Amino acid sequence: MFLFFRWFFGRWGNRSYYDA
């Protein structure tokens, strides 16, 4: 579930937080 949000928000431009 967490990985989904990490990918979902990551592709929205918030990679600084989710693409660690």
NORFENWO-V753432 format. One record per pair of residues at least 12 apart in sequence whose C-alpha atoms are under 7 Angstrom apart, sorted by sequence separation. I is the first residue (numbers start at 1). J is the second residue. If there is no record, write none. Layout:
i: (I:I)
j: (J:J)
This chain:
i: (6)
j: (18)
